[in-house]
Amino acid sequence: MENIHKTSSDKFGALRKGLLEFVVLKIISTRSVYAAEILERLSDTEFLTQEGTLYPLLSKLRREEAVDYEWVESESGPPRKYYRLTTKGKKALEDLEIYWQTLNTTLKTIQK
């Protein structure tokens, strides 16, 4: 199977970009993570992305008070910024999960 996430211009790019916020919130919901961990978790998926896309998204989520962060000292270099969901972020993720289920139901319904 061809890895469509590695093609530079494909018809699914806009859809993937739109879902990236949902996926990032899902990752952060599991535990506090730093950006490099998020990039690593996305690296072998359809949501492969780069720092230049992730950092602005994390900043947007912080401005919206969906995520917060804390600086944690690292044994292998400079301190790392660990992101975690806030109460608003948990609610946003819950809303996205409900909407995702609605979309799935709609797709199944229209196939009948």
Helices and strands as residue ranges (DSSP letters): G 4-6, H 13-30, E 33-34, H 35-42, H 51-63, E 67-74, E 77-85, H 87-110
